[in-house]
Amino acid sequence: MSDNTLSVRKILLVEDDRQLSGLVSEFLISEGFEVKQEYRGDAVEKTVASFAPDLILLDVMLPGKDGFSLCRDLRPKYAGPILILTAKGTDFDQVLGLEIGADDYVIKPVEPRVLLARINALLRRGQFIVKPQESSEVSYGGLSINKGSRQVSLDGENIVCTSQEFDLLWLLASKAGEVQNRDYIYKAVVGRPYDGLDRSIDVRISRLRKKLRDSNETPFRIKTIWGQGYLFVPDAWV
């Protein structure tokens, strides 16, 4: 059974192959999830609003609206994990999915237990309801990060972050002034050991820099320390 035992987690499965969708849905239901299936991309945003899923499992090639466009348009309104499930497997597709806000990327065909492990890792990491005693906030100049509400603001402006972007920023900011190596960051944010090839952390660092008015060419707020990792600079937010 799934390790999500405290409450039934809801998954929105967006897949136009009805046979495959049915098989995946049946498996996830057997693991304790509530699953809603959607077959067209242009119906997804309305379904997200009404169903309020804990996670979206999203195919790329969809009628009505493709998965990449959906992911990009959902991100300002949906803070939960988005897991792309697709037969497309080039590096370009993977990077594009991460750049527009996906949290993880799985290539079809995928073993059911592997898919389940990825889903559970995203749900464990993305605990959006935090107990009051666990809430905390850090501030550096005009930057404020609230772990309890999972909100980020810079100079009074709300900064919309994906779940993994927030976790990455919190990890770096809570250890400001200390270099964090890639292996540690990857395991903490993605939820599995770094394989030496995955570029998802690099992509998310790049996205965070853009959102936080940093420079990817000459970063001064979130620095790359070559051969070591990344450094959050505490006095760069004035």
C-alpha positions, 0 to 999 in steps of 0.5 A, spaced: 500 500 500 501 507 499 505 510 504 500 516 504 496 513 510 494 519 514 489 521 508 487 519 501 491 523 496 488 525 490 491 525 483 489 528 477 491 523 471 492 526 464 493 521 459 489 521 452 491 513 451 484 511 455 487 504 456 493 506 459 490 511 463 485 506 465 491 501 467 495 506 471 489 509 474 487 502 477 494 501 479 494 507 483 487 506 486 490 499 489 495 503 492 490 508 496 490 514 492 483 517 489 484 518 481 481 522 476 482 521 469 482 527 464 483 525 456 484 532 453 488 538 455 483 543 454 479 540 460 485 540 465 485 547 468 477 547 469 478 540 472 484 542 477 480 548 480 474 543 481 478 537 483 484 540 487 489 534 486 495 533 490 499 531 484 498 532 477 500 526 472 501 529 466 502 526 459 505 531 453 502 529 447 494 531 448 489 533 444 486 540 445 492 543 449 499 539 449 502 538 456 508 543 456 503 549 455 498 546 460 504 546 465 506 553 463 499 555 464 498 552 471 504 554 474 501 561 477 495 557 479 497 551 482 503 549 487 502 542 487 507 537 484 507 536 476 510 529 474 510 529 466 509 522 464 511 521 456 514 517 451 518 523 449 525 522 452 530 527 449 534 532 453 531 538 450 524 535 452 526 534 459 529 541 460 523 544 457 519 540 462 523 543 468 524 550 465 516 551 465 515 548 472 514 540 472 517 537 478 519 531 475 519 527 469 518 519 467 519 516 460 514 511 458 514 505 459 515 505 466 514 500 471 508 501 476 513 501 482 518 506 479 512 511 478 509 509 485 516 511 488 516 518 484 509 520 486 510 518 493 517 522 493 514 528 490 508 528 495 513 526 501 517 532 499 511 537 498 508 537 504 503 543 503 500 543 510 505 544 515 504 544 523 504 551 526 510 549 531 514 547 524 512 554 521 518 558 520 521 564 516 527 567 514 528 574 511 534 577 508 534 584 506 528 585 501 527 577 501 522 573 505 521 566 505 515 563 510 516 555 510 509 555 514 505 558 508 510 556 503 510 563 500 516 568 498 516 575 497 522 580 494 521 587 496 514 586 497 512 582 491 509 575 491 514 570 488 510 564 485 515 558 486 514 551 484 514 546 490 521 544 488 523 551 487 521 553 494 524 547 497 531 548 493 530 556 495 529 554 503 534 549 503 539 554 501 537 560 504 536 556 511 544 555 510 546 562 508 553 563 507 555 555 506 556 552 500 551 546 499 554 540 494 550 538 489 549 531 491 546 533 498 541 538 494 539 533 489 537 528 495 534 533 499 530 536 494 528 531 489 528 525 494 533 520 491 541 520 490 544 524 484 545 520 478 551 524 475 547 526 469 540 529 471 540 537 470 534 538 474 537 542 480 541 547 475 535 548 471 531 550 478 537 554 480 536 558 473 529 559 474 530 561 481 535 566 479 530 569 474 525 570 479 529 573 484 532 578 480 539 575 480 543 574 474 545 567 470 551 570 467 554 573 473 550 571 479 551 575 486 545 572 490 545 565 488 552 563 486 555 557 483 562 555 486 565 551 481 567 544 483 563 544 490 556 547 489 551 553 490 552 558 495 546 563 498 549 570 499 545 573 505 547 580 504 546 580 497 538 582 498 538 589 500 
